[in-house]
Structure formats: structure tokens, C-alpha cells
Amino acid sequence: MRAFTKVLVASVCVAYVAVKWTAPRFNAESLRGARVLVTGASSGIGEQMAYHYARFGAQIVITARREKVLQQVAEKCLSLGAQKALYIAANMGNESDPDKVVDFAVEKLGGLDYLVLNHIGSTSFGMWDEDVEHIRSLFKVNFFSYVQMAKRALNALEQSKGSVVVVSSLAGKMPNPFTAPYTSTKFALNGFFGVLQHELSMKKSNVSISICTLGLIDTESAMRKVRGVIDAPAYPATEAALNIIITGATRQPELYYPWFTYIMTLTKDWFPSVTNYVVQSTYKYKP
Ligand SMILES: NC(=O)c1ccc[n+]([C@@H]2O[C@H](COP(=O)([O-])OP(=O)(O)OC[C@H]3O[C@@H](n4cnc5c(N)ncnc54)[C@H](OP(=O)(O)O)[C@@H]3O)[C@@H](O)[C@H]2O)c1
């Protein structure tokens, strides 16, 4: 038994070193002058991504609904070293806005290297209230606008050997209570962009797609929702943002941040009842 444990530990270590060794290296210089469009960049992880891209010397277009806030974020991006920092206010629930934003970015930047899809519409955190209309409208913001923007940007990305970076969630891999509308949109994103990854690869397209699975991150909006309800650690938005950027820049198909979200996606299939018990016991809920 002891020998078996030693062999097991040694194998895990070798596998870990092999994965690290063969992982593509991130070259920060590759982002200098890169033409980037970040959605949902007026707050949270999107705002932090804009600042990181700025420090790397990228040319950035940011978008969200609040124009005044976008203006402040763009000014900070310039002070941090962005070669360009432009903004365009848009509501991703409107049918024409996703195209308008992509066209603006491609025109102002003279092409596009990274399309970073990150925005989410607001939704409550609680038992499903049977509101079907809300799910329909959340799908417009969280899902259909992503698909529409990817389609609109594909030509420009093909020309630049560019990347689509999709910010998804652990909720898109395993259902968690109190998030039915949000979780549905994230599962849809993983499905659509997972298929697109296959098809672009089969067509030998120049475009890479990275799907980022995040656990609980300490953004203001997330913390406001879960405070007093979930007992789980939240990870820093700035670190999550940097990991997303590196995943896109190294053209990796997936990111799991923090790392244990990957283990959780495995154990939910291996030990479903244990996983369900653990998930439900992190919630403070009394019927
Ligand atoms: N925080 C977490 O714990 C966590 C965990 C897993 C995954 N994620 C993912 O990470 C991403 C960012 O999350 P976050 O916590 O940083 O969110 P956040 O702080 O709430 O930011 C959401 C962004 O989307 C914009 N937005 C909202 N409605 C919009 C609309 N109708 N049209 C256009 N833009 C709109 C917001 O700006 P305006 O209000 O100005 O429009 C804001 O910039 C999301 O995809 C989320 O699913 C987050």
C-alpha cells in the first residue's frame, strides 16, 4: 500500500511537471500594440482586464452601458500605458448594439486581435421565481450578444490570427442553487463556443477560442449577492483578469481559475451525491 501511494504521488508530480513544461509560455511583449475589444469593462473583472491590457501597452476599446464610467476607465488605461483607449456605450440587450460595437473597434483600431466577451446582465440571486421572461431577456445579453459579436468579428480575427476569449463560469459546468437564469446562459455559452472550437480547428482557421471557467471572484456585484448566503472563499478579480488575458494570449482552449474549479468539474461526475451535499451545505438557507 505504501509503495502504491509513493508511485501515485510520484506519477501526479511527473504529470504536473509535464503539463507545466509543455504549457505555452506567455510573452508579455506579444500584447504591445495588440488591438483588443473588452466588453463589460466598466466594473469588475472586465475593468481589471482593461488595466492589465493597458499595462502591457495594448490598444483597447472598452464597452458597457455607463458612458461616464467607461470614460474614467479609459482615462486610467491611458495613464497606465495603453497605446489607445477608446470607449463606446452599448446595451447588449439591444439587437443592433453588438454589431455596432465590433464595427467601431475594427474601424478605430484598424483590425482586431482579441475579442474578450465578458459582460453579464443583472439577475437576482435566489430560488427561481418562475419568471420565464427574465430568462429570455438575460439570454439576449449573456448569450446571443456573444454569438453575434463573435460572428461579426470573425473575419477581422481570421486576418489577424486573432482570438475570441469567452469569460464563463463554474456555473456553466455544474449547476449551483439560486442561479437558474445565469447558469442557463453560461451552459449555453460553453456549448456554443465549445462546438465553435471544434469547427474552427477542423477548418484550420487562424482564430483561437479560449473558454474561461471562473469560481467565485471578489467583484462588488458578486460579493453583494452572495454575502451572508454562501460560505466560500472569493478570489481576487485582478488575478482572475490576468489569468484570462494570459489564456487568450497563449491561445489555450481553456482556463480554470482558481485551479480547484477543474477538480470540481471532475468530481461532480465521479461523486455526484457527495458534490451535491458539499454544494448545498455552503448555502445558508432555511425553508
Ligand atoms: N464575479 C464572480 O464571482 C464571477 C464568477 C464566475 C464567472 N464570472 C464571470 O465574469 C464576468 C464578469 O463578472 P463580474 O463579476 O466582473 O461582473 P460585473 O462587475 O457585474 O460587471 C458586469 C459588466 O457588464 C456590464 N453590463 C451589464 N449589463 C449590460 C448590458 N445590458 N449591456 C452591456 N453591458 C452590460 C456592466 O456595465 P454597465 O452596468 O455599465 O453596463 C459591467 O461592466 C462575467 O461573465 C461573469 O459571468 C464572474
The ligand as a Gaussian input file, in Angstrom:
#p B3LYP/6-31G(d) Opt

LIG

0 1
 N      -17.569000      37.629000     -10.023000
 C      -17.688000      36.307000      -9.967000
 O      -17.770000      35.685000      -8.892000
 C      -17.706000      35.504000     -11.253000
 C      -17.644000      34.113000     -11.160000
 C      -17.657000      33.358000     -12.334000
 C      -17.714000      33.997000     -13.557000
 N      -17.771000      35.344000     -13.619000
 C      -17.908000      35.973000     -14.942000
 O      -17.007000      37.061000     -15.065000
 C      -17.587000      38.047000     -15.916000
 C      -17.535000      39.401000     -15.219000
 O      -18.200000      39.305000     -13.988000
 P      -18.105000      40.485000     -12.912000
 O      -18.348000      39.911000     -11.577000
 O      -16.884000      41.284000     -13.164000
 O      -19.391000      41.345000     -13.323000
 P      -19.761000      42.873000     -13.026000
 O      -18.768000      43.530000     -12.158000
 O      -21.203000      42.876000     -12.621000
 O      -19.625000      43.537000     -14.471000
 C      -20.587000      43.317000     -15.453000
 C      -20.269000      44.240000     -16.611000
 O      -21.253000      44.052000     -17.628000
 C      -21.820000      45.324000     -17.979000
 N      -23.219000      45.156000     -18.370000
 C      -24.266000      44.812000     -17.578000
 N      -25.397000      44.771000     -18.300000
 C      -25.053000      45.097000     -19.575000
 C      -25.784000      45.253000     -20.778000
 N      -27.120000      45.056000     -20.827000
 N      -25.124000      45.624000     -21.895000
 C      -23.784000      45.846000     -21.868000
 N      -23.019000      45.702000     -20.756000
 C      -23.666000      45.345000     -19.626000
 C      -21.650000      46.180000     -16.731000
 O      -21.561000      47.563000     -17.005000
 P      -22.794000      48.593000     -17.137000
 O      -23.613000      48.439000     -15.900000
 O      -22.079000      49.908000     -17.235000
 O      -23.490000      48.227000     -18.387000
 C      -20.300000      45.705000     -16.221000
 O      -19.270000      46.385000     -16.882000
 C      -18.994000      37.576000     -16.240000
 O      -19.036000      36.943000     -17.489000
 C      -19.282000      36.570000     -15.149000
 O      -20.215000      35.584000     -15.524000
 C      -17.778000      36.120000     -12.503000

